[in-house]
Amino acid sequence: MSIRTKGRRRIIVDGQTYIWYIALDDDSPYNILHIASDDKYYILACPLKTEKEYVISNGRSFQAVETNGRWNRYLLPFHIPESITPKFVEQLIIWATHGTDAVTVSGSDVPV
């Protein structure tokens, strides 16, 4: 099953196509940056304007390591800008796919 693309943006990073968009979270007051690869191997959610800057991964891989597919949260080693740009989305994808410095954070320590 493919990812819905209407009203969403495409970005190609390292030859892989990703879809990204920002939407209000259903269960919190935060806007969330959503990123997913076409094959759904990488699925990321990045809450915006939170005290701790982090990303949620619930895809099959994160930083080139197979994951359990559950919501795993990792602190970001860089700042989330006020305005989300394709350059930032690319930076986040490269870190999530090729990085090695992920620090896990507990779901009870972050708002989403």
C-alpha angles and dihedrals in degrees: 000000000000129000119260108251104180109119092006133105129241126217129179117213121176090346093304121115119227132183119217137181142151122239138165112261115247093221103038141032092253131108111230128210106219121199126177133170116233090249091047090235089127118040117171135176121189117190111218128223096011125145092245115042110224144141131229119220121194099157127103096267140031125183090353093303123115112246136200092249092242126120104286117179125209131184113241116238090211138049124268108232123231091246118042111228133180087252091059091045089053091049091051093048093049091049092047094048104034106019125106103190103081116149114199121227127197119249089234090060096058132053100237 
